[in-house]
Amino acid sequence: MTLPSKPPNRLVIDPSSGRGSEFDCPRDFNVFRRACFIVLAFGLSTLITGLFIHAYDGYISEKTMLLSGVIAGGKWAIQIIAGWLLLGVKRWLYIGQLAATCLIGSLTLLPFAVLSGGAAFFFGSLIACILVMTVNLFLRQRATGLSWRWFALWLALLGIAVGLQLTVVFHLL
């Protein structure tokens, strides 16, 4: 499937490959609606991630809690900036895909944020979140035709973020 120069907003929510039904009524691309979705998705993700971090009592200080959030947010910020600067007309599609993936991943953290729990539940929630986001972003980028390099960048930044969390925040490595 070749994407139009400005893909419809529906491709962010449902990145279908264009195969299947002849009945397809996507809305035209609208920058305002796409920007609102992106801000809402990243805003909710930030709120949920903050609740998740705050619910875990394994941080040694509020400074390490803040550092953990900055590391997680920094990974997304680098991708948004890179996509904005390098993707041209596909920038809105890529950033929208990131926003949807981030929100979906953050939603997997909600059970821990609400129920709290020990270290095993905390790290298990993180692993589930990482797996859900990895599969989700891979499928989204494959369906929308974005280069595999953007997924590879996401994986590399994820690896760096996990390494920083384990060494700088939790002193496990």
Buried (B, 14 or more C-beta within 10 A) or exposed (E): EEBEEBBBBBBBEEBBEEEEEEEEEBEEBBEEEBEEBBEEBBEBBBEBBBBBBBBBEEBEEEEBBBBBBEBBBBBBEBBBEBBEEEBEEBBBBBBBBBBBBBBBBBBBBEBBBEEBBEEEBBBBBBEBBBEBBBEBBBEBBEBBBBEEEBBEBBEEBBEBBBEBBEEEBBEEE
